[in-house]
Amino acid sequence: MTIFSKIVRGEIPAHKIAETDEFFAFLDVNPLTEGHTLVIPKQEIDYVFDISDEVLARMMIFAKQVAQAQKQATHCARVGVAVIGLEVPHAHIHLVPMNSMNDMNFSNEKLQFSQEELAETAKKIREKVVTG
């Protein structure tokens, strides 16, 4: 079982942004920028391109809803999207609020936020999420 599956099951705490029957979005604990969020399928699938076309399409729509909320909550210019998939063997999409190309550089030093700051960021984004 992956760390992401443990987060979905509530065995490991996370700052949840949004959730449906199929997908879960939560703040990255090693963010590139404030509001950096991970979107995962609840079903444990290692590689994003192993997800069925139908589920992947729904996952991208869910990610779009989260990204729209991030953009409003963080006042960024864009929300960058990255699929890397080497860190955790559970498919995931990075949604990174960005104001410059360098904000999406995964070799940058990760930011450090307190649990209180993460909770406040998650709340600001969560309040803007519209799913449906």
N, C-alpha and C positions, 0 to 999 in steps of 0.2 A: 504494500500500500504506500502511495506517495504522500509526501508532506501536504500536497494540495488536497488529496482525498481526506486526510485527517482534518484539514481546515473545513472542508465541506461538512464533515460529520460533527464538527464542534469540538474535536479532541485537541485542537491547537487554536488559540485565539487569533482572530484576524479583524481588521477594520473593514467590515462589509460595506460595499457600495450598493450592490443590487443583487437580486437573486430571482430565478425562475425555477420551474421544475427541472430544467435541463442545464442551466448555466449559473455561474457564480462569479461576481466581480468583487475584488478586494484590493486594498492598497498594498503596493509592493513594500516590503520591509527594508529593501535596499534601493530607495528611489533615486532616479536621475534628476527628477524635479518634483516639486510639491504636487501631489495629486497623482503621481505615477501609479497606475492601476493595472492589475492582471485580470484577464477574463479567461475563465476555464470552463470546459464542459464538466458537468458533475460526473459523467461516466469517465472512468480512467482509461484514456487512450494516450499512448506515448507520443505519437507524432501527429501534428495538426493535419497533414495531408492524408492521414489514414482515416480521418473522420468522413462519414458519408456526406455526399454533396448536400443533401437536404438539411442535415444537422449543421454542417459548416455554414450554410446560408443563414440559418436561424441564429447561429453564434455571431456572425458578422452583423446581423441586424441588432442583436442584443448589444454588441460592442459599440455600434453606432449610437445607440441610445445613451450608453454610459459616456461616450466621448462628447456628445452634445452637452451633457450635464457637466462634465469636466471643464469644457470650454467656458460655460457660463460661470461656474464656481471659481475658477482660477484666473479668469480674464486673460487667458493666453491667446496667442495669435492663431495657433493650430493645435490639434492633437495628433501627434505622430503615432504610427502603428508599426510594430515590429514583431515578427515571429522568428524566434531564434531556436528555442527548443532544446538547448543542450544542458541547461542547468538542472532541470527537473524532468524526469521521464513522464510527464503529464502535459498534454497539449495545452498551450496557453498563448494568449496575445497580450503584448505590452501596449498600453495606451499611455503615451507620455505627453503631458501638456508642454508645449514648446513655444519659445519666442525667437529661437535661432536654430540653425542647423546643428550647432554644437550640443544643444540640449538632448539630442538623440544619440550621442556618442557613448556607447556602453563601456568604453574604457575610461570615461571620466570617473573621478572619485565620487562614490555614492554619498548622498546627503544623509545627515543624521537628524531625526526629529524625535522629540519626546513622545511618549504614549498619549499625552494630553493633546499635543499638536496634531498627531495623526488622527486622533478621535475627532478633533475639530474639523480637520480637512475632510475626513470621510463624511461627517455630518453635512458640511456645506455642499458636497457633491451629491450625496444621497437626496437632499432636499430638492435638487434640480432634475433628478432622474424621472423620466416619463417612459414607462414600458407599456406595451400593448400591441 
